[in-house]
Amino acid sequence: MAGQGSEADWVDRFADDVIAEAARRSPGKPVVVASGLSPSGPIHLGNLREVMVPHLVADEIRRRGVPCEHILSWDDFDRFRRVPSGIDPAWAEHVGKPLTSVPAPVGSGHPNWAEHFRAPMAGALARLGVDYRGVSQTQMYTSGAYVEQVLLAMRERTRIDAVLGQHRTKARAAAIDAPEGSGGGPGDDGAVADDDGATSASYFPYRPYCSACDRDLTTVTGYHDDTAELSYACACGHAEHVKLTDHRFGKLAWKVDWPMRWAYEGVVFEPSGVDHQAPGSSFVVGGRLVGEIFGGWQPLGPMYAFVGISGTAKMSSSRGAVPTPGDALDILEEPVLRWLYARRRPQQSFTVAFDQEIHRLYDEWDSVARKVADGTAAPADAISYHRAVRTAAAELPRTPRPLPYRTLASVADITTGDSEQMRRILSDLDPARPLSSLADVRPRLDRACCWAMTQLPASQRTRLATEPDRTALAALTAHQREALDMLLAGLAGHWSLEGLARLVYAVPKAQAGLPADAAATPELKAAQRAFFALVYRLLIGRETGPRLPTLLLAAGQDRIRRLLAG
């Protein structure tokens, strides 16, 4: 699957480039790709692209037998910037503290704010087969891992300030034009908050957190290069002298921190969102600082586009109630979610369906799977499918008997998730291949059940009538009564999903004196719609619903006869 031939996809092409660049920079060493996530709030599906793009490239590199490490930096030493909606406003007292020093939301079982939002993402990545080395920036800074890099940045602060100064005007202009949180990526705070450490005083790229209040409301008031002694004053009134060779409670400004890490880790590939590649923003400025100050290279770094939710243009983790990868995995199987990220080039936007579009998505996925199985899939479809269902290390869980998602969702809706009822109905779908156990249709069944219970609007939920509508039955025309009688007469001989589909379309044809294989005309289509609406009204009290053959199977022959015969 690898290589530069005509069947290569975007992952192959990036893997080719990354392997070649890594060999040029550091021959004989493992290839390093990177991602960065800030657990400042819910880590949403847009953020997942920050991980999936390098994961897919790293996975392809590993498939080729080349050692590759995917580093995921948890930016948990970032400051707590704002209190998200839905959180107690009293949390405002923690604004300015490192995320790992902020208490977790009320009711959380996690030790701090960062871990509360990191843990669900880590769980989702494990389910998706993403193999990475997690790096806590809190641990890196507080352990002293970056001491030499911090001292270097402070010594070179005048040069750093000069580089940043050339870009600050561009950054402000880009910030005005860019939507907040528009691209996602390391830090995920948008161009407006793309901090470079500039103040009205002398420039210092390092900001200490206050040892009295734990916040970063500090101003560096002095620094001596020869002794590494730093003085700062905090808005809380505390002032202190520290020695940077020993100080562990502070960090470099983001625009300096990111290129420092590129050099420290030897990163060859790291994508970022739209806002991080605007003029004057962190990726652009970092490309200069990594070489001129830290003696490293800027990674190959494609820009990635928005991920929307069922038509929503974008998401921002600064706002509450945004779908996360865990939310998506409640209603989608892992390979399907991987497929959404694998089949689109990073610069292409796409949406993740949480509404009725999920049925179309699954129909498309199942079609690709069938074509891959029989060897008729287009090369690009086959490649993205294989990237979705397995990694270099293992295959992902798949449903042994993948029945149509829309059918499973309809059955779950009609039965309100009752296992025995679902087993009965699903066994009747294809009498030639009866279902031996619900395990055969899991995990897809579980995802469809969750979708029906949590995403299907109340107005669209299906509730079978318990008693016949005798008033409606008494008002039937002779033509309507004849159609219902024909349906009832054919139930036993057509009791399967395919058979019932033939039957319900054949009844209006028979009434019109047409053969079962007659072509659909506008008049016939109108008659079929009217017949379906009649059956729906009598069974569920409205004129539309789940596919009629599925509804009939769910109701069962005895109940159908009672509700339609009167």
LINUR-V17405 format. One record per residue. N is the residue number from 1. PHI is phi as a letter, one per 30 degrees, with the letter a starting at -180 (999 if undefined). BURIAL is 1 if it has 24 or more other C-alpha atoms within 12 Angstrom, else 0. Layout:
N_PHI_BURIAL / N_PHI_BURIAL
This chain:
1_999_1 / 2_d_1 / 3_j_0 / 4_c_0 / 5_d_0 / 6_d_0 / 7_c_0 / 8_d_0 / 9_c_1 / 10_d_1 / 11_d_1 / 12_e_1 / 13_d_1 / 14_d_1 / 15_d_1 / 16_e_1 / 17_d_1 / 18_d_1 / 19_d_1 / 20_d_0 / 21_d_1 / 22_d_1 / 23_d_0 / 24_d_0 / 25_d_0 / 26_b_0 / 27_e_0 / 28_i_0 / 29_c_0 / 30_d_1 / 31_d_1 / 32_c_1 / 33_c_1 / 34_b_1 / 35_b_1 / 36_b_1 / 37_b_1 / 38_c_1 / 39_d_1 / 40_d_1 / 41_a_1 / 42_e_1 / 43_d_1 / 44_c_1 / 45_d_1 / 46_d_1 / 47_d_1 / 48_e_1 / 49_d_1 / 50_e_1 / 51_c_1 / 52_d_1 / 53_d_1 / 54_d_1 / 55_d_1 / 56_d_1 / 57_d_1 / 58_d_1 / 59_d_1 / 60_d_1 / 61_d_1 / 62_d_1 / 63_e_1 / 64_d_0 / 65_i_0 / 66_c_1 / 67_e_0 / 68_b_1 / 69_c_1 / 70_c_1 / 71_c_1 / 72_c_1 / 73_d_1 / 74_d_1 / 75_d_1 / 76_d_1 / 77_c_1 / 78_d_1 / 79_d_1 / 80_d_1 / 81_d_1 / 82_a_1 / 83_c_1 / 84_d_1 / 85_d_0 / 86_j_0 / 87_c_0 / 88_e_0 / 89_e_0 / 90_d_0 / 91_d_1 / 92_d_0 / 93_d_0 / 94_c_1 / 95_e_1 / 96_j_1 / 97_d_1 / 98_d_1 / 99_e_1 / 100_d_1 / 101_c_1 / 102_c_1 / 103_d_1 / 104_d_1 / 105_e_1 / 106_e_0 / 107_j_0 / 108_d_0 / 109_c_0 / 110_c_0 / 111_d_0 / 112_a_1 / 113_e_1 / 114_d_1 / 115_d_1 / 116_e_1 / 117_c_1 / 118_d_1 / 119_e_1 / 120_d_1 / 121_d_1 / 122_d_1 / 123_d_0 / 124_d_1 / 125_d_1 / 126_d_0 / 127_d_1 / 128_d_1 / 129_i_1 / 130_d_1 / 131_c_1 / 132_b_1 / 133_c_1 / 134_d_1 / 135_b_1 / 136_d_1 / 137_d_1 / 138_d_1 / 139_d_0 / 140_d_1 / 141_d_1 / 142_d_1 / 143_d_0 / 144_i_0 / 145_d_1 / 146_c_1 / 147_e_1 / 148_d_0 / 149_d_1 / 150_d_1 / 151_d_1 / 152_d_1 / 153_d_1 / 154_d_1 / 155_d_1 / 156_c_1 / 157_d_1 / 158_d_0 / 159_d_0 / 160_d_1 / 161_d_1 / 162_d_0 / 163_d_1 / 164_d_1 / 165_d_0 / 166_d_0 / 167_c_1 / 168_d_1 / 169_d_0 / 170_d_1 / 171_d_1 / 172_d_1 / 173_d_0 / 174_d_1 / 175_d_1 / 176_d_0 / 177_d_0 / 178_d_1 / 179_d_1 / 180_d_1 / 181_i_1 / 182_d_1 / 183_c_1 / 184_i_1 / 185_j_1 / 186_e_1 / 187_i_1 / 188_h_1 / 189_c_1 / 190_i_1 / 191_d_1 / 192_e_1 / 193_c_1 / 194_d_1 / 195_d_1 / 196_c_1 / 197_i_1 / 198_d_1 / 199_b_0 / 200_d_0 / 201_d_0 / 202_d_0 / 203_d_1 / 204_b_1 / 205_d_1 / 206_c_1 / 207_b_1 / 208_d_1 / 209_d_1 / 210_d_1 / 211_d_1 / 212_c_0 / 213_c_1 / 214_i_1 / 215_c_1 / 216_c_1 / 217_d_1 / 218_c_1 / 219_b_1 / 220_d_1 / 221_c_1 / 222_a_1 / 223_a_1 / 224_c_0 / 225_d_0 / 226_d_0 / 227_c_0 / 228_i_1 / 229_d_0 / 230_b_1 / 231_c_1 / 232_b_1 / 233_b_1 / 234_c_1 / 235_d_0 / 236_d_0 / 237_j_0 / 238_d_0 / 239_b_1 / 240_a_1 / 241_c_1 / 242_b_1 / 243_c_1 / 244_d_1 / 245_d_1 / 246_c_0 / 247_d_1 / 248_b_1 / 249_c_1 / 250_a_1 / 251_a_1 / 252_d_1 / 253_e_1 / 254_e_1 / 255_d_1 / 256_c_1 / 257_d_1 / 258_d_1 / 259_d_1 / 260_e_1 / 261_d_1 / 262_e_1 / 263_d_1 / 264_d_1 / 265_c_1 / 266_i_1 / 267_d_1 / 268_c_1 / 269_b_1 / 270_a_1 / 271_d_1 / 272_a_1 / 273_d_1 / 274_e_1 / 275_d_1 / 276_d_1 / 277_c_1 / 278_d_1 / 279_e_1 / 280_i_1 / 281_d_1 / 282_d_1 / 283_d_1 / 284_d_1 / 285_d_1 / 286_e_1 / 287_d_1 / 288_d_1 / 289_d_1 / 290_d_1 / 291_d_1 / 292_d_1 / 293_c_1 / 294_c_1 / 295_i_0 / 296_b_1 / 297_b_1 / 298_d_1 / 299_d_1 / 300_d_1 / 301_b_1 / 302_d_1 / 303_d_1 / 304_c_1 / 305_c_1 / 306_d_1 / 307_b_1 / 308_c_1 / 309_b_1 / 310_h_0 / 311_j_0 / 312_d_0 / 313_d_0 / 314_a_1 / 315_b_1 / 316_b_1 / 317_d_1 / 318_d_1 / 319_c_0 / 320_d_0 / 321_h_0 / 322_c_1 / 323_d_1 / 324_c_1 / 325_e_1 / 326_d_1 / 327_d_1 / 328_d_1 / 329_d_1 / 330_d_1 / 331_b_1 / 332_b_1 / 333_d_1 / 334_e_1 / 335_d_1 / 336_d_1 / 337_d_1 / 338_e_1 / 339_d_1 / 340_e_1 / 341_d_1 / 342_d_1 / 343_d_1 / 344_c_1 / 345_d_1 / 346_e_1 / 347_d_1 / 348_c_0 / 349_d_1 / 350_a_1 / 351_c_1 / 352_c_1 / 353_d_1 / 354_c_1 / 355_c_1 / 356_d_1 / 357_d_0 / 358_d_1 / 359_d_1 / 360_d_0 / 361_e_1 / 362_d_1 / 363_e_0 / 364_d_0 / 365_d_1 / 366_d_1 / 367_d_0 / 368_d_1 / 369_d_1 / 370_d_0 / 371_d_0 / 372_d_0 / 373_d_0 / 374_c_0 / 375_i_0 / 376_c_0 / 377_d_0 / 378_d_0 / 379_e_0 / 380_d_1 / 381_d_1 / 382_d_1 / 383_d_1 / 384_d_1 / 385_d_1 / 386_d_1 / 387_d_1 / 388_d_1 / 389_c_1 / 390_a_1 / 391_c_1 / 392_d_1 / 393_c_0 / 394_a_0 / 395_d_0 / 396_d_1 / 397_d_0 / 398_b_1 / 399_d_1 / 400_e_0 / 401_b_0 / 402_d_1 / 403_d_1 / 404_e_1 / 405_d_1 / 406_d_1 / 407_d_1 / 408_d_1 / 409_d_1 / 410_d_1 / 411_d_1 / 412_d_1 / 413_d_1 / 414_d_1 / 415_c_1 / 416_h_1 / 417_i_1 / 418_d_0 / 419_d_0 / 420_d_0 / 421_d_0 / 422_d_1 / 423_d_1 / 424_d_1 / 425_d_1 / 426_d_1 / 427_d_1 / 428_d_1 / 429_e_1 / 430_b_0 / 431_e_0 / 432_d_0 / 433_b_0 / 434_d_0 / 435_d_1 / 436_d_0 / 437_a_0 / 438_d_1 / 439_d_0 / 440_d_0 / 441_c_1 / 442_c_1 / 443_d_1 / 444_e_1 / 445_e_1 / 446_d_1 / 447_d_1 / 448_d_1 / 449_d_1 / 450_d_1 / 451_d_1 / 452_d_1 / 453_d_1 / 454_c_1 / 455_c_1 / 456_d_1 / 457_e_0 / 458_e_0 / 459_d_0 / 460_c_0 / 461_d_1 / 462_c_1 / 463_b_1 / 464_d_1 / 465_d_1 / 466_c_0 / 467_b_0 / 468_d_1 / 469_d_1 / 470_d_0 / 471_d_0 / 472_d_0 / 473_d_1 / 474_d_0 / 475_c_0 / 476_d_1 / 477_d_0 / 478_d_0 / 479_d_0 / 480_d_1 / 481_d_1 / 482_d_0 / 483_d_1 / 484_d_1 / 485_d_1 / 486_d_1 / 487_d_1 / 488_d_1 / 489_d_0 / 490_c_1 / 491_e_1 / 492_d_0 / 493_d_0 / 494_b_1 / 495_d_1 / 496_a_1 / 497_d_1 / 498_d_1 / 499_d_1 / 500_d_1 / 501_d_1 / 502_d_1 / 503_d_1 / 504_d_1 / 505_d_1 / 506_d_1 / 507_e_1 / 508_d_1 / 509_d_1 / 510_d_1 / 511_d_1 / 512_d_0 / 513_i_0 / 514_c_0 / 515_d_0 / 516_d_0 / 517_c_0 / 518_d_0 / 519_d_0 / 520_d_0 / 521_c_0 / 522_e_0 / 523_d_0 / 524_d_1 / 525_d_0 / 526_d_0 / 527_d_1 / 528_d_1 / 529_d_0 / 530_d_1 / 531_d_1 / 532_e_1 / 533_d_1 / 534_d_1 / 535_d_1 / 536_e_1 / 537_e_1 / 538_d_1 / 539_c_1 / 540_b_1 / 541_i_1 / 542_b_0 / 543_c_0 / 544_b_1 / 545_l_1 / 546_d_1 / 547_e_1 / 548_e_1 / 549_e_1 / 550_d_1 / 551_d_1 / 552_d_1 / 553_d_1 / 554_d_1 / 555_d_1 / 556_i_1 / 557_d_1 / 558_d_0 / 559_d_1 / 560_d_1 / 561_d_1 / 562_d_0 / 563_d_1 / 564_c_1 / 565_d_1 / 566_i_1
